[in-house]
Amino acid sequence: MNLIGDERLDYLLAENLRIIQSPTVFSFSLDAVLLARFVSVPIQKGSLIDLCSGNGVIPLLLSCRTKGTITGVEIQERLADMAQRSFNYNELSDRLRMIQEDLNVVTPQLGHAKHDVVTCNPPYFLTPGKEELNENDHLTIARHEIMCTLEDTVRVSSELLKQGGKAAFVHRPGRLLDLITLMRQYRLEPKRIQFVYPKEGREANTILVEAAKDGKADVKILPPLYVYDENNEYTPDMKEILYGKRD
């Protein structure tokens, strides 16, 4: 394994996999782990797409839940390269691959209405003024709607999915109505929603939404997920998600 600059090889603990990360380029967040555990996936086969894939953490995590093929789409060349090297290191390149491309033009390459699942951990923040942008271009693109908007990610998800296919997103609660409105605009019917809280008594800071293409209206609100307990330690649910075990 050839690491570049300040890259390091980290463990994905519950899955016993390794992933290339870089503090100055990209390191995955808890949101990506939550999304990979939340989304419904076919177990034995299927085609899955991960948009805004970053360093490929979601495809790696999903590889332990499905035997299907998983394609990550990432516009930044450096991140796509990190992801592909991680896939190769874990000997998963027969099922996992990265495409370095603008998601807005990727549908003809991947195939219209050909896929079973699309996941997306999109940039959360609207494009700020120049004075507010992070000086690190990699982090700016990952966090702000510069290369793609929320509408772009929803539209492309719908284009890629078969009828009945699942699209799953993680985002901030403040964009929930935007996300649901866009999903319905592009034939994605919300079916499962889960709110994630830092701890009991605090406001939710993350939402997980799964929709079905051309599905019937019938949404389920799942039990809340708490990250920390009263002692500021991970809750049993979070320990299971992160480490594959409960107290």
Buried (B, 14 or more C-beta within 10 A) or exposed (E): EEEEEEBEEBEBEBBEBBBBBBEEBBBBBBBBBBBBBBBEBBEEEBBBBBBBBBBBBBBBBBBBBBEBBBBBBBBBEBBBBBBBBBBEBBEBBEBBBBBBBEBBEBBEEBBEEBBBBBBBBBBBEEBBEEEEBEEBEBBBBBBBBBBBBBBBBBBBBBBBBBEEBBBBBBBBBEBBEBBBEBBBEBBBBBBBBBBBBBEEEEEBBBBBBBBBBEBEEEBEEEEEBBBBEEEEEBBEBBBBBBEEEEE
